[in-house]
Amino acid sequence: MKKKGVTTILLLLVIGGLIFFLVRKPKEDVAVDENTDTPVEEVKDEEEAMPEEEEPKVEEPKEEEEYTGSTDFTEFSSDTQVLGQESEAKFAIEQLEDVSRDGFHQFTFTLTTEEEEEPFVTASYLSSSNVVRVDFQGISKDSTGIGYQQERRVDKEGVLRIYHNISADADQELYDIGVAKSTIFHLTSEQIEEGKWYVMLQVKYPGAADVDIDFGSEEFSKDDQSIVGVTVEDGAAISGYSYGSGDGLLKLVWTVTSQVDNPIPSVGATYNEDGELVVTFESLTTDRVAALGDTLTLPSSIIANVERVGDSSVYTFTGLDEVREYKLSASLSPNQVILEIR
């Protein structure tokens, strides 16, 4: 009897141990997705990992809001708006995010500094280019990821893109928010912590413009290229230019205007018998670039000889080592004719 009793006790202990192990099984073993062998805690889409009845606690940066008509735009205007004041302080632009809000698009620049001053920033509407320009002063570094003469598309309800323009000063950065038509905006700043600021530009959606525009070529080639646009009768004009180069590409940008909804002038490009690329603006009221002089000296020893013939402006590019592929295109807000040679 004594031996039988001991055996019974041992069996009870074994059964009890099994029950205890099942009840106390480690949590991380339970939280495994059997299909992937990946712990549920590692799912990157936080919203999907939450229980259905629980709302996400953190708003997604790119979440778009439908316009309800309840946004108060009383602080918005088309007047020039200024933050901070001119100083010796230096700032770094660390990041740029844009997101759709209720009736407006918000652009948020993250700036850092070792100084105590607020960033010196100006926002103004340039009617000739259909852009809201954000002018940063005292910038020592720019890490938005948008290179000079490059863009990030928005294309929502008349807010078209954000374009990184070229500035004359080394510590100045210019960002142009392209809009389809005149609109209002609001510039604010917020100090997040010591040495870190948010600069926020909110641009009211102006609505898309219904304009039929020829944007030129989409591909590089050595063939003749052209853009059918406006002429002298429409007030077509060239008001300025900029250029840049890198990775074997030369980019020349003419800033253009007109007195009608379409600001892009008629222009064509072709190689002549000497292998020189000739770009001709057929009909312009004025060309302020041509008024600067007879030549434009560009990178890689390329020179553009400029000539005004009646209402036409002719740009002849010399110094090309061979007949090279190029692309002649146009863009809106800012309004540009773009020549790229590679």
C-alpha positions as CSV (number, residue, x, y, z in Angstrom):
1,M,0.0,0.0,0.0
2,K,2.8,2.3,0.8
3,K,4.4,1.8,-2.6
4,K,1.1,2.3,-4.4
5,G,0.6,5.6,-2.5
6,V,4.0,6.9,-3.5
7,T,3.2,6.0,-7.2
8,T,-0.1,7.9,-7.0
9,I,1.6,11.0,-5.5
10,L,4.2,10.9,-8.3
11,L,1.5,10.7,-11.0
12,L,-0.3,13.6,-9.5
13,L,2.9,15.7,-9.4
14,V,3.6,14.9,-13.1
15,I,0.0,15.9,-14.1
16,G,0.1,19.0,-12.1
17,G,3.4,20.0,-13.7
18,L,2.0,19.6,-17.1
19,I,-1.0,21.8,-16.3
20,F,1.3,24.4,-14.8
21,F,3.5,24.5,-17.9
22,L,0.5,24.9,-20.2
23,V,-0.9,27.7,-18.1
24,R,2.4,29.5,-17.7
25,K,3.5,29.2,-21.4
26,P,5.7,32.3,-22.3
27,K,3.8,35.2,-23.9
28,E,6.2,35.6,-26.8
29,D,5.5,32.0,-28.0
30,V,1.8,32.7,-28.0
31,A,2.2,35.9,-30.1
32,V,3.5,34.2,-33.2
33,D,1.9,34.5,-36.6
34,E,1.7,30.9,-37.7
35,N,1.8,31.9,-41.4
36,T,5.1,33.8,-41.2
37,D,6.7,32.8,-37.9
38,T,7.0,36.5,-37.2
39,P,6.0,37.9,-33.8
40,V,2.9,40.1,-34.1
41,E,4.7,42.9,-32.2
42,E,6.9,43.3,-35.3
43,V,4.1,44.2,-37.7
44,K,5.1,47.6,-39.1
45,D,1.6,48.8,-40.0
46,E,0.6,49.8,-36.5
47,E,-3.0,50.4,-37.5
48,E,-3.4,46.8,-38.7
49,A,-1.8,45.4,-35.5
50,M,-4.4,47.1,-33.3
51,P,-7.6,45.5,-32.2
52,E,-10.5,46.4,-34.4
53,E,-12.3,48.4,-31.7
54,E,-9.2,50.5,-30.9
55,E,-8.5,53.7,-32.9
56,P,-4.9,54.5,-33.9
57,K,-3.3,56.8,-31.3
58,V,-0.8,58.4,-33.8
59,E,-2.0,60.2,-36.9
60,E,-0.3,59.0,-40.1
61,P,1.8,61.8,-41.7
62,K,0.3,61.3,-45.1
63,E,-3.3,60.8,-44.1
64,E,-5.6,63.0,-46.2
65,E,-8.6,64.8,-44.9
66,E,-11.8,65.5,-46.9
67,Y,-12.8,69.1,-47.0
68,T,-15.8,69.6,-44.7
69,G,-16.1,73.4,-45.2
70,S,-15.5,74.0,-41.5
71,T,-11.9,75.3,-41.7
72,D,-11.5,78.9,-40.5
73,F,-9.4,80.7,-43.1
74,T,-9.5,84.2,-41.4
75,E,-5.8,84.1,-40.7
76,F,-5.0,83.2,-44.3
77,S,-4.2,85.9,-46.8
78,S,-2.3,86.6,-50.1
79,D,-0.1,89.2,-48.4
80,T,3.6,88.7,-47.7
81,Q,4.1,87.1,-44.3
82,V,7.4,87.1,-42.2
83,L,8.7,85.0,-39.3
84,G,11.6,86.0,-37.2
85,Q,14.1,88.7,-38.1
86,E,17.4,89.0,-39.9
87,S,20.3,87.9,-37.7
88,E,23.6,86.0,-37.7
89,A,22.0,82.8,-36.6
90,K,22.5,79.7,-38.8
91,F,19.9,77.0,-39.3
92,A,19.8,73.6,-41.0
93,I,16.7,72.4,-42.8
94,E,16.5,68.7,-41.8
95,Q,13.2,67.6,-43.3
96,L,10.2,68.6,-45.4
97,E,6.9,66.9,-45.1
98,D,3.6,67.7,-46.9
99,V,0.1,66.5,-46.1
100,S,-3.4,67.3,-47.2
101,R,-5.6,68.9,-44.6
102,D,-9.2,70.1,-44.5
103,G,-9.3,72.6,-47.4
104,F,-5.6,73.3,-47.6
105,H,-2.2,71.6,-48.1
106,Q,0.4,71.9,-45.3
107,F,4.1,72.0,-45.9
108,T,6.2,71.4,-42.7
109,F,9.9,72.2,-42.7
110,T,12.0,71.0,-39.7
111,L,14.9,73.3,-38.8
112,T,17.6,72.9,-36.2
113,T,20.0,75.5,-34.8
114,E,22.4,76.1,-32.0
115,E,21.1,79.6,-31.5
116,E,18.0,81.0,-29.7
117,E,16.5,83.0,-32.5
118,E,13.4,82.0,-34.5
119,P,14.1,81.2,-38.2
120,F,13.9,84.2,-40.5
121,V,11.4,83.1,-43.2
122,T,9.3,85.0,-45.7
123,A,6.3,83.7,-47.7
124,S,4.9,85.7,-50.6
125,Y,2.7,85.1,-53.6
126,L,4.4,85.7,-57.0
127,S,1.6,86.3,-59.5
128,S,3.9,86.2,-62.5
129,S,4.9,82.7,-61.7
130,N,1.8,81.4,-59.9
131,V,3.8,80.3,-56.8
132,V,3.9,80.9,-53.1
133,R,7.6,81.4,-52.5
134,V,9.1,80.4,-49.1
135,D,12.4,82.3,-48.6
136,F,14.7,80.9,-45.9
137,Q,17.6,83.1,-44.7
138,G,20.7,81.9,-42.7
139,I,20.6,78.3,-43.9
140,S,23.9,76.4,-43.5
141,K,22.6,73.0,-44.7
142,D,19.6,71.7,-46.6
143,S,18.5,68.0,-46.3
144,T,15.0,68.0,-47.8
145,G,16.1,65.6,-50.5
146,I,14.8,67.9,-53.2
147,G,17.8,69.1,-55.3
148,Y,18.1,72.5,-57.0
149,Q,15.8,72.8,-60.0
150,Q,14.0,69.6,-58.8
151,E,10.5,69.1,-57.5
152,R,8.1,67.0,-55.5
153,R,4.7,66.6,-57.1
154,V,1.5,67.3,-55.1
155,D,-1.2,67.6,-57.8
156,K,-4.2,68.1,-55.5
157,E,-7.0,70.5,-56.1
158,G,-4.8,73.2,-57.7
159,V,-1.7,72.8,-55.5
160,L,0.7,71.4,-58.1
161,R,4.2,70.9,-56.7
162,I,7.0,72.2,-54.5
163,Y,10.0,73.3,-56.5
164,H,13.5,74.0,-55.1
165,N,14.6,77.1,-56.8
166,I,18.1,78.5,-57.2
167,S,19.1,81.5,-55.1
168,A,21.8,84.0,-55.5
169,D,23.1,83.8,-51.9
170,A,24.8,80.8,-50.4
171,D,22.9,80.9,-47.1
172,Q,19.4,81.4,-48.8
173,E,17.1,78.6,-49.8
174,L,14.0,79.2,-52.0
175,Y,11.0,76.8,-52.2
176,D,8.2,77.6,-54.6
177,I,4.7,76.1,-54.0
178,G,3.1,75.9,-57.5
179,V,-0.6,76.7,-57.6
180,A,-3.0,76.7,-60.5
181,K,-4.4,80.1,-59.7
182,S,-4.2,82.8,-57.0
183,T,-4.9,81.6,-53.5
184,I,-4.3,82.5,-49.8
185,F,-1.9,81.0,-47.3
186,H,-0.7,81.1,-43.7
187,L,2.9,80.9,-42.4
188,T,3.5,79.9,-38.8
189,S,6.3,78.5,-36.7
190,E,6.5,76.4,-33.6
191,Q,9.5,75.7,-31.3
192,I,9.3,71.9,-30.6
193,E,12.3,71.9,-28.2
194,E,15.5,73.8,-27.7
195,G,17.2,74.2,-31.0
196,K,14.4,72.7,-33.1
197,W,11.7,74.5,-35.0
198,Y,8.8,73.6,-37.3
199,V,8.1,76.2,-40.0
200,M,4.6,75.5,-41.5
201,L,3.1,76.9,-44.6
202,Q,-0.6,76.2,-45.2
203,V,-1.9,76.8,-48.7
204,K,-5.6,76.9,-49.4
205,Y,-6.6,74.7,-52.3
206,P,-7.4,77.0,-55.2
207,G,-9.0,74.4,-57.4
208,A,-7.6,73.1,-60.7
209,A,-7.4,75.4,-63.7
210,D,-8.8,74.2,-67.0
211,V,-6.1,75.2,-69.4
212,D,-4.9,73.2,-72.5
213,I,-1.1,73.4,-72.4
214,D,1.7,71.8,-74.5
215,F,4.4,70.6,-72.1
216,G,6.8,69.6,-74.8
217,S,8.9,66.4,-75.0
218,E,9.0,63.6,-72.4
219,E,12.0,61.8,-73.8
220,F,15.6,62.8,-74.8
221,S,16.5,62.6,-78.5
222,K,18.5,64.3,-81.2
223,D,15.5,65.1,-83.3
224,D,13.8,68.5,-83.7
225,Q,11.5,69.3,-80.8
226,S,8.9,72.1,-80.3
227,I,6.3,73.5,-77.9
228,V,3.2,75.2,-79.3
229,G,2.3,78.0,-77.0
230,V,1.5,81.7,-76.7
231,T,2.8,84.6,-78.7
232,V,3.3,88.4,-78.8
233,E,-0.5,88.8,-79.0
234,D,-0.8,87.0,-75.6
235,G,2.0,89.0,-73.9
236,A,4.5,86.1,-74.1
237,A,7.8,87.1,-72.4
238,I,11.0,85.7,-70.8
239,S,11.7,87.3,-67.4
240,G,14.8,85.4,-66.2
241,Y,16.8,82.2,-66.3
242,S,18.8,79.8,-64.2
243,Y,21.0,76.8,-64.9
244,G,22.6,73.8,-63.2
245,S,24.7,70.8,-64.1
246,G,25.5,67.4,-62.6
247,D,25.9,63.7,-63.6
248,G,26.6,64.7,-67.2
249,L,23.4,66.7,-67.5
250,L,23.1,70.5,-68.3
251,K,19.8,72.1,-67.4
252,L,18.9,75.6,-68.5
253,V,15.6,77.0,-67.3
254,W,13.9,80.1,-68.7
255,T,11.2,81.8,-66.5
256,V,8.3,82.8,-68.7
257,T,5.1,84.8,-68.4
258,S,2.1,86.0,-70.4
259,Q,-1.1,87.9,-70.0
260,V,-3.3,84.9,-70.6
261,D,-3.9,81.6,-68.6
262,N,-1.3,79.8,-70.6
263,P,2.1,81.2,-69.8
264,I,4.2,79.0,-72.0
265,P,5.5,80.6,-75.3
266,S,6.0,78.8,-78.6
267,V,9.6,77.5,-78.9
268,G,11.5,75.1,-81.0
269,A,14.9,73.4,-81.0
270,T,17.0,71.8,-83.8
271,Y,20.7,71.1,-84.6
272,N,22.1,73.2,-87.5
273,E,24.7,72.1,-90.1
274,D,27.5,72.9,-87.7
275,G,26.2,70.6,-85.0
276,E,25.1,73.5,-82.8
277,L,21.9,73.3,-80.9
278,V,19.6,76.2,-81.8
279,V,16.6,77.1,-79.6
280,T,14.2,79.7,-81.0
281,F,11.4,81.5,-79.2
282,E,9.3,82.5,-82.1
283,S,7.2,85.4,-80.7
284,L,8.0,87.4,-77.5
285,T,7.1,90.9,-76.4
286,T,10.3,91.0,-74.3
287,D,13.3,88.8,-73.4
288,R,15.1,90.1,-70.3
289,V,17.7,87.4,-70.7
290,A,18.7,88.6,-74.1
291,A,18.8,92.1,-72.8
292,L,21.6,91.0,-70.3
293,G,24.1,90.4,-73.2
294,D,24.9,88.5,-76.3
295,T,26.2,85.4,-74.5
296,L,25.5,83.1,-71.6
297,T,28.5,81.2,-70.2
298,L,27.4,77.7,-69.0
299,P,29.2,74.8,-67.4
300,S,31.4,72.4,-69.4
301,S,32.6,75.2,-71.7
302,I,29.2,75.5,-73.3
303,I,28.2,79.0,-74.5
304,A,24.8,80.2,-75.6
305,N,24.9,83.0,-78.1
306,V,21.8,85.1,-77.8
307,E,20.2,87.1,-80.5
308,R,17.0,89.1,-80.8
309,V,15.5,89.1,-84.3
310,G,12.3,91.1,-84.5
311,D,10.0,89.4,-82.0
312,S,12.1,86.2,-81.9
313,S,14.9,85.2,-79.5
314,V,17.5,82.8,-80.8
315,Y,19.8,80.9,-78.5
316,T,22.7,79.0,-80.3
317,F,24.6,76.6,-78.1
318,T,28.3,76.1,-79.0
319,G,31.0,74.1,-77.3
320,L,29.2,70.8,-77.5
321,D,31.7,68.1,-78.3
322,E,29.2,66.2,-80.4
323,V,25.5,66.1,-81.3
324,R,24.0,65.1,-78.0
325,E,20.5,64.1,-76.9
326,Y,18.4,66.8,-75.4
327,K,14.9,67.4,-74.1
328,L,12.8,70.6,-74.5
329,S,9.9,70.7,-72.0
330,A,7.7,73.1,-70.0
331,S,6.2,73.3,-66.5
332,L,3.8,75.4,-64.6
333,S,4.0,77.2,-61.3
334,P,6.7,78.3,-61.5
335,N,6.2,78.8,-65.3
336,Q,9.2,77.5,-67.1
337,V,10.7,76.4,-70.4
338,I,13.4,73.8,-69.7
339,L,16.2,72.6,-71.9
340,E,18.2,69.6,-70.7
341,I,21.3,68.4,-72.6
342,R,23.0,65.1,-71.8
